């Protein structure tokens, strides 16, 4: 049978068996030995063995029946080793389960549980063998909803946290003689339900044990030894007038081993509702002042970050779950706390889109999110601060992908608890951009619109064909303005904003300033015709063109130029220029080129 819960239960039973047979003797002197003193000392955490050793004239009858750990009667004490076992009391006695009743199709070999024993100390192993044989799912049973005696031990262990077992026949006899009926009275101490009394005894009730007797010849139910109200061990089927099957009304008492040392006890947990990563304080008795371990309901273990003999502080691990907790000290362990710890559930992301764009809304699916939108936040790769969603339910969150997001995993923080990461990375797709024109002069301002630009100027760059780059002069999340650099060439451009690259723009025709290559003649007087060869002359013949003359960078005159072709202009030397050397520039519709490298010489013949 492969079942993790059952495996943990069986391990706990075997650990309990180990403690019963290997616990050390730890004597302690004490003088308070009245019945009232004994119960008080047990309530304060002393072990039965410590009390027995410290009271010279004590009788075992003074210890038997006393409550250990607040509510469990002591049923047996080994006065040499100091260990023993407690039992459930009348408040938790179970009625009516069979030892086991299985399907009629099962043969005797398939339901036999070999290896059970009658001796004290063997109930743990007996129970483990029965549970291992029949499991916890009901698949062996004639009625799949029906329980059986050893399974009650398993269920009660889950309910209370102790490693409870169905006692062997000798252990059950000790429970009856030492706890249930120590005075040996006959009669109706605990009447057995049903009309038929035992024929082999004057008792009106009996208890199941974990000691198998034999297999019923019909092959579909087992028999086991029972113990009557006097502690007599009676074979099943001989003590009653009817065969034991699933309608059997026999009672159930369980046992649980204790060791010779003091068992740590949990009295409170504060706070009792926490998030993972927060601290809780566990208070009680008999803690290790240096180091303790806390086992959460799902088996996750945390070590104490500080401890005294009466309290310990623990940080709740990320994978811990709600339920009762158990404190452990070395090989001695407490029963689970009666108080449950509520751990707010960990959010879990089940799906996100594979791709997204900056400023685009996406839906994150999962579970354990808060339905209160303000209690949720989402973290994206590359973004330092979590983002508050647009809307939230327990199973989905709608959120806008923030500026700066890069390829990576997504997390949800709900009620302060960080989720598991998304199963896939969110890929950020390129930004869409558009231009306000298809043609523009260098050094002019170009407007780029888009979605998801950073509002930090330094986090945006514009890249033109030819490799020229420029930093925008103004920015917003959906608009950039940039001065077209002289090195830019006609073609497409793109934007990189906070590490995210846009798609390429539509083609942009970049018009560069005219550049004068040479002119003829090199000298002359006012009114003389000039022919100027230049690059980047605009084709539009309707715009005004001028040739401007400078002397020592001061404009001295200008003349209208006429367009010849895309590389040639013609003009005349302006009137009134004083003799000397002049540099020239070309103005096309008030857009002025750089000055010529060569100089034109005006002679003296004007004067």
Buried (B, 14 or more C-beta within 10 A) or exposed (E): EEBEEBEEBBEBBBBBBBBBEEBEEBEEEBEEBEEEBBBEBBBEBBBBBBBBBBBEEBEBEBBBBBBBBEEBBBBBBBEEBBBBBBBBBEEBBBEBBBBBBBBEEBEBEBBEBEEBBBEBBBBBBBBBBBBBBBBBEBEBBBEEEBBBBBBBBBBBBBEBBBBBBBBBBBBBBBBBBBBBBEEEEEEEBBEBEBEEBBEEBEBBBBBBBBBBBEBBEEBBBBBBBBBBBBBBBBBBBEBBEEEBBBEBBBBBBBBBBBBBBBBBBBBEBEEBEBBBEBEBEBBBBBBBEEEBBBBBBEEBEBEBEBBBBBBBBBBBBEEBBBBBBBBBBEEBBBBBBBBBBEBBBBBBBEEBBEEBBBBBEBBBBBBBBBEEBEBBBBBBBBBEEBBBBEEBEBEBBBBBBBBBBBEBBBBBBBBEBBBBBBEEBBEBBBBEBEBEEEEBBBEEEBBBBBBBBBEEEEBBBBBBBEEBBBBBEEBEBEBBBBBBBEBBEBBBBBBBBBEBBBEBBEEBEBBBBBBBEEBEEEEBBBEBEBEBBBEBBBEEEEEEBBBBBBBEEEEBBBBEBEBEEEEEBBBBBBEEBEEBEBBBBBBBEEBEBEBBEEBBEBEEEBE
